[in-house]
Amino acid sequence: EVQMVESGGGLVQPGGSLRLLCAASGFTFGDYWMTWVRQAPGKGLEWVANIKYDGRETFYVDSVKGRFTISRDNAKNSLYLQMDSLRAEDTAVYFCARLEAYMDVWGEGTTVTVSS
Amino acid sequence: DIQMTQSPSSVSASVGDRVTITCQASQGISSWLAWYQQKPGKAPKLLIYAASRLQSGVPPRFSGSGSGTHFTLTISSLQPEDVATYYCLQASTLHLFTFGPGTTVDI
């Protein structure tokens, strides 16, 4: 079964950092682009970042450029999102998803709350 | 950047009704459009990709159409389990995706 499980969310103060992990299983992880999508409380979906299957290309939404870094370890079937200089508006559920032109399989998400 | 709009923002219908949701792109995106269903507290689920292709395992009462800037998602006979929020997604700009604001479907 294709599956993604996110972890690493929690409560962090404004200006702080957090690293999210997405553990993938059930497919050849190194063959796929991967992505992070977030959803603020009561709001819609927002694409955050993509990473190429070999990790050599990354893309970000403008609002996180320079603060977030997407990376991966294909040997560990793992996707990461390093989030620095966090702001209140980054509060959201963060989903990882497999990218097959479109996000076709999603994890259940991990919650990030930025508050003092 | 490509912007996506959806209408209506919410719709209430009866079991068995035909429901149509519209998504419009601010510029042409060919058929680079997907539709997702999200139930409260759950991850989104891919229903339709490439504007009109049904994802494996999705009931055939769901269908998509359109190209360019105008797209529709149709539920041919609404079922209680279809209560959810539906989002369109444009994927035409290389790895700069945009979701629509969502349409809530109630019974």
Interface residues (C-beta under 8 A of the other chain):
Chain A: W33 T35 V37 G44 L45 E46 W47 N50 E57 F59 V61 F95 A101 Y102 M103 D104 V105 W106 G107 E108 G109
Chain B: A34 Y36 Q38 K42 A43 P44 K45 L46 Y49 A50 Q55 Y87 L89 A91 L94 H95 L96 F97 T98 F99 G100 P101 G102
